[in-house]
């Protein structure tokens, strides 16, 4: 089951979410994973670092973990 991450804003950018949820250790690591197509948003590969992630979205990193934004 995915870990739930609560945000208090309308959205959070994908790279910031990966850091906030501790799925990556740094912004550079987030950038590389996203560019390499290793990040899924709602089951689809996403290569846009600035993609707006809103409550209800699920984000997973291959070999890493999965979070659901609430």
C-alpha positions as CSV (number, residue, x, y, z in Angstrom):
1,X,0.0,0.0,0.0
2,X,1.2,3.5,-0.8
3,X,2.3,5.9,1.9
4,X,0.1,8.9,2.1
5,X,1.6,12.4,1.9
6,X,-0.5,15.3,2.9
7,X,0.0,18.7,1.1
8,X,-1.6,21.9,2.3
9,X,-1.4,23.7,-1.1
10,X,-3.3,23.1,-4.4
11,X,-0.5,21.2,-5.9
12,X,3.2,20.3,-5.5
13,X,5.7,19.9,-8.3
14,X,6.9,16.4,-9.0
15,X,10.6,16.9,-8.2
16,X,9.6,18.7,-4.9
17,X,7.3,15.8,-4.0
18,X,10.0,13.2,-4.4
19,X,12.2,15.1,-2.0
20,X,9.3,15.9,0.4
21,X,8.3,12.2,0.5
22,X,12.0,11.1,1.0
23,X,11.8,9.0,-2.2
24,X,15.1,10.7,-3.2
25,X,17.9,12.3,-1.3
26,X,18.4,15.4,-3.4
27,X,17.0,17.5,-6.2
28,X,19.7,16.2,-8.5
29,X,18.7,12.6,-7.9
30,X,15.0,13.5,-8.5
31,X,16.0,15.2,-11.8
32,X,17.9,12.1,-13.0
33,X,15.2,9.6,-12.1
34,X,12.5,11.8,-13.8
35,X,14.7,12.3,-16.9
36,X,15.5,8.5,-17.1
37,X,11.7,7.7,-17.1
38,X,11.8,5.9,-13.7
39,X,9.0,7.9,-12.2
40,X,5.3,7.0,-12.7
41,X,2.4,9.4,-12.1
42,X,-0.9,7.6,-11.9
43,X,0.7,4.5,-13.6
44,X,2.2,6.4,-16.5
45,X,5.8,7.4,-17.1
46,X,6.4,11.2,-16.5
47,X,9.5,13.0,-17.6
48,X,8.4,16.5,-16.6
49,X,10.0,17.7,-13.4
50,X,7.6,20.5,-12.9
51,X,4.4,18.4,-13.4
52,X,1.8,19.6,-10.9
53,X,0.8,16.8,-8.5
54,X,-2.5,17.2,-6.9
55,X,-4.4,15.4,-4.1
56,X,-5.5,12.0,-5.4
57,X,-2.4,11.5,-7.6
58,X,-0.1,8.5,-7.0
59,X,3.6,8.7,-7.7
60,X,6.0,5.8,-7.7
61,X,9.7,5.4,-8.3
62,X,11.0,2.2,-9.9
63,X,12.7,0.2,-7.2
64,X,11.9,2.9,-4.7
65,X,8.4,3.3,-3.3
66,X,5.0,4.7,-3.9
67,X,3.1,7.6,-2.4
68,X,-0.4,8.9,-2.6
69,X,-1.0,12.6,-2.3
70,X,-3.9,13.6,0.0
